[in-house]
Amino acid sequence: MATARITGRARSVWDGVKTRVRSVALDYRDVAVDIADNSQKRPVRAVFLATGLASLLQAYRTRPDRQDYVDALLNGANELALVAESSRNTSAVGALLERRVAVNTGKLRVTNLLFFSVVHSHPTHHDGCELYSQQCKLILPPLTMWQQHVLDFGLLGRWLVLEKRLEHYDVNEEDF
């Protein structure tokens, strides 16, 4: 008799799950039919919406991460190493040096914000240390100074600020 009750309960739970799954499937089917009808009525709007959604999906899929940033820094340093010191752009050298120091000291942070990434330097790093300066919120820089710590923006697999800073790495501006 106990097994009959368990079987009956299992059937009622299974019937409830089947009913909900059917209901959700019907809702999705209705949405798909509505989208198809609206796209036939307003094709220009449908094209713009599809293009926007595809662009956002591509931005999400290709947003760079921390390893991509470190790789870009290493590639920039390798390219710069191939140029004679007298021909190097000092701003490119400074940009690479600042970012490499942040990576080596553990202060570099990469925050993924769904469609793009932001690279910033953190004033302190937390390598398992429990120093007072790392725990006290009162001595950290205020949030209004965030733009001073932002180093780069990553979008569509590219680092925008780093590419701009390394654009003319082989032209020394002081020579002109």
Secondary structure, DSSP 8 states (H G I E B T S, - for coil): -HHHHHHHHHHHHHHHHHHHHHHHHHHHHHHHHHHHHHHHH-HHHHHHHHHHHHHHHHHHHT---HHHHHHHHHHHHHHHHTS-GGGS-HHHHHHHHHHHHHHHHT-EEEEEETTEEEEEE-SS--SS---HHHH-GGGS--GGGGGGTEEEEEETTEEHHHHHHTTTTT--GGG-
